[in-house]
């Protein structure tokens, strides 16, 4: 794996080695639900945006998919490379400009990554996702809002619609706006 320079400081540099120990027990259930919601076939091209340590990609590697991951953190990508071996293509880059060819991926994963971005960047990332997703491809979006911990509300399948969700609880507003009329979504709240 070749890691290119990035303009940002690697905020995961000091925690990458032990990240899975703390956070994987919290994320594992959501990842399993996502895999059940959209079963994959061997040979599918799967991209994980914000792949971190590669734990999510590992599930798809076990299903014999072609796996790709991008992240801004060189430290997290190093852990992912050690975990996933030679059968993964990892790239350090910004999700706004992945430099992948158009219509490349059958499935794109965005798992607990969008909440870390400002709104304007989320829109740019989702436009890039739309560009690199195959016409019949799927997006698996798993995320939360940065307010108080809430119970998992469930999941929603959205097909060829604009999804506009407003969620008020404990005076915390959760607002997501996705406007991709040509794609199908798998969304977990």
Secondary structure, DSSP 4 states (H G I P E B T S, - for coil): ------SS--TTTTTGGGHHHHHHHHHHHHHHHHHHHT---TT-EEEEET-TTSHHHHHHHTTT-EEEEEES-HHHHHHHHHHHTTSEEEEE--TT---PPTT-EEEEEEES-GGGS-HHHHHHHHHHHHHHEEEEEEEEEE---SSS------EEEEESS-EEEEEEETTEEEEEEE--TTSEEEEE-
